[in-house]
Amino acid sequence: MFETIILMLDSTVRVAAPLILASLAGMFSERSGVVNIALEGKLLAAAFAGAAVAHTTGSAWIGLLAGISVSVLLALIHGFASITHRGDQVVSGMAINILAAGLTVTLGRYWFHQGGQTPSLSGAARFAPITLPGADAVKDTPIIGLLYSELISGHSVIEYIAFIAVPISWYVLFKTRFGLRLRAVGESPSAVDTAGISVIGMRYSAMVICGILVGLGGVYLSVGQTAQFLPNMSAGKGYMALAALIFGKWRPVTAMSACLLFGFLDALAIRLQGVTIDGIVIPVQAIEALPYALTVFLLAGFIGTAIAPKAIGVPYTKERE
């Protein structure tokens, strides 16, 4: 039983890593006042760019740089439409999602001729699990050995980055001048503008940070977790990250907790496949829908009052003197 629990938690960490990164990305964006429903498209685009470049160059790190660059580019396009031109932020976000879903498959078919997939990655072209010092030595030690060698050790570098990013994001957002200004822009942009701080500059800065974080999550999906890009491999993770952000009330630690919960539900769904109740086999589709159904259930019944930043979704127009 203990081994089963550890394996479940290990799977939870792997599934939750891209959710955490995307959720933190959305937090910076929405704390600045920009609705970011485009997390799904950025995850997918970064996953494709990372896998395609990693396969071409044979380097996972160059693939990571490419995935982050594409994600930042999409974030800036989103910012250009919604910040500079004050367009509808939800519409521009959905446009990016649709663009990414279609363009990744089209380019994949044109470049690799594998139905939209990229070739499998191996060796230096993928992020392999890292074995921490002493993990093999204590592997057979009861309880502690399994905890260290299986749950703590054996993850890729991006998974460790995802969890390290949580306290860093908390510190930046709540303990630095930049974080104070960012939160102020999302609450009262006119007051920030009066104080001589550029609202547009702060929002664009948030979009760049958002692009970097969600780019890390997208590259993890293809170069770290699957070692290959698959069409629509984000599978709604961007929307789940957004749900986790709302569930966590736009705070890093609580958002991470929500991501871990969703990751555990996803890992549980994988474990439940093939389970029978009184001789009746539960349909695979019902099991796969479990995390999404429970996500809606939890958001509807247990989130309580989630107060979004006051200026979220509202384009800012500088008052003329």
Secondary structure, DSSP 8 states (H G I E B T S, - for coil): -HHHHHHHHHHHHHHHHHHHHHHHHHHHHHHTT---TTHHHHHHHHHHHHHHHHHHHS-HHHHHHHHHHHHHHHHHHHHIIIIIS---HHHHHHHHHHHHHHHHHHHHHHHH-STT------GGGS---B--TTTTTTTTSTTHHHIIIIIISSB-HHHHHHHHHHHHHHHHHHHSHHHHHHHHHHH-HHHHHHTT--HHHHHHHHHHHHHHHHHHHHHIIIIIIISS--TTTTTTHHHHHHHHHHHTTT-HHHHHHHHHHHHHHHHHHHHHTT-EETTEE--HHHHHHHHHHHHHHHHHHT-------TTTT--------
